[in-house]
């Protein structure tokens, strides 16, 4: 009989992994220092569009909830309070068109990055196991795999991961929708195919969905005629259209950093299969990985207030409307960028040349090389700057084009 506390699929080896599986890359943003220094010398100062860190105020309703919960002398619950877990389940139904999320299958996390980095380890993966993730992706999927001393498998299509029964079949498959950096949204049919593929091989699927409230499409391709503002326009892995309401072997990760300007609160959660959540909870209890109770309360209130999310989305829509035509005027082509906080842009040149060109105009962007070897001709441009800085960047881009 299989052990229900162990993720299904694959065979672990006790052999030590090759050293390269654990070797960590340099922290990417440290390598931007020379470009940042160059951009900072521009008259009028630096416009930093390289990192997606929110700059707008944390909503007052959330700050008030934090203050009201400030008297917290005892240890918080690692599993999160029952009202918080119920708020997550209610949010899934109201905002993601995903009913039936079991509050027992919800777990608050200290931001979503720590979960991405530690999920393979928390699931007990290690030497001899493989973790698949998008080939063009946020680098922490790869880093988390290496921290577990597992084998990273970047992929663009499921056929790259081998047939059923293959010794190299991954035990964990990451999907990211809306994607960072590309802004690509995976539809119901795509996600369903991933779930079916993984279940046929006994693999777990984890979906990073933290940009789901920032859909820029005018129509929902999964439901033509409906606005992209409608709940479920960016389908969740837990959506009944994807998994028929069966959350076994599925985990959806979410963060309030982007939609609620809570990056400083480290407010996030993972939800899905209660058996897997119980396994994560057990390890996190031992490790002391618990969200502070005042933050739990702030997150509970944020999840119940849709007005501030709509207001923040409108701010980003205005900034996007400035940057898209300005980048086009400067010779950049925007690809994908259907949702999220970034524009995925190319001038069909090496990303280092593009980053240098922008830096000479006082604008800092992230090179595509940060996101894998298949994206070295792109740059990622963030919408996370003040209205004034975005307008300044747009003007510099237009002026550069006019100057020839």
N, C-alpha and C positions, 0 to 999 in steps of 0.2 A: 504494500500500500504506500502511495506517495505521501510525503510529509506536507501537509497543507500550509505550513509556515514557510516553505521554500518555494521560490518561483519555479514554475514548471519549465521543462525543456532543457536540453543541453546536458553535458556531462562535465563536471569540474575535475580539474587535474590539480594535484598537490605540488606539481613541479613549479619552480620559480619562473616567473614570466621573463621574456627577453627584456633587457634593461630599457629599450626604447619605449616599451609600453608604459613605463612610469615616468620617463623623462618629461618634465613639464616645459612648455615653451616659455619664452620671455613674456611678461605681461604686456599685451599688445600696445596699450595706450602709452606706456613708457617710451616706446620708440617714436612717438609723435612729437617729442620735446623739441627737436630742431625746427620742425615745421611750425609749431606753436610760437616759438621764439621769433621766427621770421614774420609770422602773421601779426604778432603783437607790435611790431615796429611800424605798421601801416598807420598813416594819419587817420585819426578817428578811432583807432584801437582795434582790438581783436573781436571777431564774431566767431564764437566757438560753436560749431554745429557738428562736432565730432562725437559727442557722448549724449545719450538720450536721458539726461537728468532733468527732471521737472524744475521749472523756475517760477511757476505761478503759486499763489498762496494755497496753503492747505485749507480746505473749506471750513468755515466757521463752525458748522454743525459738528464736524469731526473733532475740531480742537476743543469744543465745549464738552464733548463726550470724554475726551482724554482727561480734561481737568476734573470732571465729575468723578472719575475713577482713580484720581491721583493717590488717594489714601489706600495703599495696597501693601500692608505689612507682611502678608503671608505669601507662600509660594503659589504661583499660578498652576493651573491644570495643563499638563502637556497636551492632552487631547482637546483642550479648549473647552469653554463653558458650553453647556447645552444650548443656551440662547444663541451663541455665536454659530454653532454648527447648524442649528435650525435656520439661521439667517442665510447661511451659505446655500442650503438646500432651497430656500424660498427664492433666492437670487437666481439660481440656475433655472428655476421654473419660470420666473417673471422675465428675466433679461436674456436667457439663452434658449428659451423654448425647450427646456430639458427637465421635465418632471421626474419624480421618482428617485432623486438622489437621497440616499439613506444618510441621515445625520451621523450615524455611527461610522459611515465611510467618509467622514470629513476630518481633516487634521490641519490646524494652523501651522504655518512655517515662518521662519524668521527671514522673510523675503523669499522670492522664488529662486534666486541664484543659488542659495545654499542647498535648496532641494535638488536643483539640477546637478550641482556638483557632487552631492553625496548620495543621490538615489541608488546608483549601482552598488555602493558599499552598504547602504541600509537594507537593500534587498538580498544581501549576502553573495553578490557576484564577486568574482575574483579571477585568479589565474585559470586559464582554460576556457573562460566565458568570453563572449563577444557582445558588444553593444553597438547597435546601428543608430545612425543619426544623419540628418541631411548633410549632403556634401558642401553646400553653401549655408553656413549656419553660425550662430553665436558660438564662440569657441569653448564655452563651459561644458557643452555636451562631451567634447573630446577630453577636456581636462578631468571631468568626473569619471570617465571611463579609465583614464590613466591612474587616477587616485585609487581606484579599486584594483589596479593592476590587471584589468581586463583588456581585451583587444578592441581597439576602436575600428568601426566599419562605416566610414562615410559612404553614403549612397545617394543616387538620384532616382533609381527605380528599383522595385522589389526584385526584379530578375537578377540584379547584381548581388543579392544576398544568398543565392543558391537555392536548389530545390529542397523540398521537404525531406527530412532525414539527413541532410548534409551535416557533417561534423562541425562545419563552421557556422551553422545557423545561429543567429543572435538569440540571446535569452531576453534581451530588452531592446525594444525599438522605439526611438524617439520620433515624434512628429512635432512640427512647430507651425501653427496656423492661428493668426496671421504670422508670416515668417519674419524673422529678424536675421539678415538685413533686407531681404528682398520685398517684403510686404505682400507676399503671395498668400492667397486664401485657398485652402483646400476644401473642396466641396464635399457634399454628403457621399457621393459615389466613390470619390478617392479615399476618404476616411474609412468607408465601409470595406473597401478592398483591402486596406491595411489590416483592419481588424480580422477579417476572414483569413487573410494570409497568416497572421500571427497565431490565431487560434488553431489553425491546422498544424502548426509547428510547436505549440505549447509555449509561445513567447508572450511576454508582457508588453503592452503598448502604453507609453506615457506621452501625453500631449501637452505641450507648452502653449497656452492660449492667452497670454497676458495682454494682448492688444485687441481682443475681440470686440470691445466697445467702440473701436475707432475704425469703422468701415467707411471707406470713401467712395464706394461704388454707388451708382444711382439706382441700380436694380439688383435684386437678389437672383443670381443664376439658378439657385436651387428651387426658386419659387418665382418664376417670371411674373412681372406685374406688381410685385411687392417691393416696397422701398428697402434699401439696405439699412435703413434705420430701424426696421422691424426686428423684434427679438428673434434670435436664431439665424440672422443673416450670415453670421460667421458660425458655422455649426461646431458644436462641441463634440469631442470624442464620445461623450456620454449621451449625446442626443439619441432618442429612440430611433430616428431615421438611420442612424449609423450602426447602432448595436442592438436594435430591437428591445431596448430597455434592460439588457443583460450587461451588467457592469463588471462581470468576472474578468480578471486579468487586465483591467483598464484603469488608468490613473490620469486625471486632468489637473494640471497645475495652473494657478492663476495668481496674479499680483494686483494690488491696488495702487502700486507706485505710479502708474501712468494715468489711469482714469480719474484718480482722486488726489493726485499730488502727495502721495504718502511714501515716497521713496525713503525719507528719513525715519519713518516709523517701522520699516521692514515688516509690512503687513501683507501676508500672502497665505495661500492654503493649497492643499492637494485634496482631491476628492475622487471617489470611485469605488472600487472593489473593497468592501468592508474587511475581507480577509487580509488583503494586502495592507490596508490602512492599519489593521491591528498589528501586523508585523513591524511596520514602520514605527508605530506608537511604542511598542515594546523596546525597540532599540533606542528611540529618542528619550524615553524615560530614564534608561540607564545612563545616557550621555548628557542629560540635563539640557536637552534642546527644547526649550519651552518659550513660547511667546509671552512677554510681560502682560499681566492682566489688564492694565490700562490700555495697552495697544489692542488687546482683544476686544475691549469695549468700544474703542474708537472704530475698529474695523466692522464690528457689528452694526454700528450706526451708519457708517459709510455705505455698507451694502444695502441698507434700506432706503437710501436717499438717492433717487435717480436724477433729481434736478441739477445737482452740482456736476454730475457726469456729463449731462447734455451741455451745460455751460462750458465745461472744459473742452469738450469736443469742438464746439463752435470756435473757441480760441485757436485751436490747432487748424481748423478749416480755413480761417482767415490767413494764418501764416503760410499754410500750404498754397493758397491762392496767390500769394506774393512770390513764393520761391519757384513754383513749377514753370511759369513763363519766363522768369529771369534766368533760370538754368538753361532753358531752351534757347534764349537769346544768346547765351554764352557758348552755344555749341554742344550742350549736353543733351543726351536722349534719356528720358525717364522710362525705365522698364518696370513691369509689375507694379509695385507700390500701390496695391489695391487697398491696403489697410495698414494701420500702425502709425508710428511716429517718424518714419524715415522716407526719403526719396532715394531710390536705387538708380544711380545715374552713370552714364558712360560717354566718353568722347572717342571711343575706340582707340585708346592709347593705354599705356601702362599706368596703373593706378598711382604710382609714385609721381609720374609726370602731372597727373591731374591734381593730386594733393599739393604739389609744389606750385602749380599755376594758381590754385585757389589761395594758397598761403601768401603768395606775392600780392594778392589783393585783400589781405587781412582776414581771410576766411579759412577756418580750420574744419576739414572733413575727415572722415575715417576711410582709409584705403580698403579696397575690397580684399586685399591679401589677408586682412585680419580674420576673414570669414572662410578661408580655405583656398587651396591652390586653383580652384576652378573659377575664381572671381577676381582675378588680378587686373582686369581691365575696367573695374567699376570703382565708384566711391559711394559711401553712404552719407547722406546729408540729413541731419536731424532737424526736426521742427521745434525742438526744445530750446528756444531762446526767446527773449522778450520781444514784444511787437516792434520796439525801436530797433533792436539788433537785427531782426529779420528784415525789416524795411531797409536798413543800412546794407545788409548783404545783397538784397535784390538790386539796389541802386548800383552797387559796385559791379555786379555781374552785368547789368545793362550797359554801364559806362565802359566796361572792358570790351564788350562786343562793338560798341560804337567807335572805340579807339582803334579797332582793327586787330 
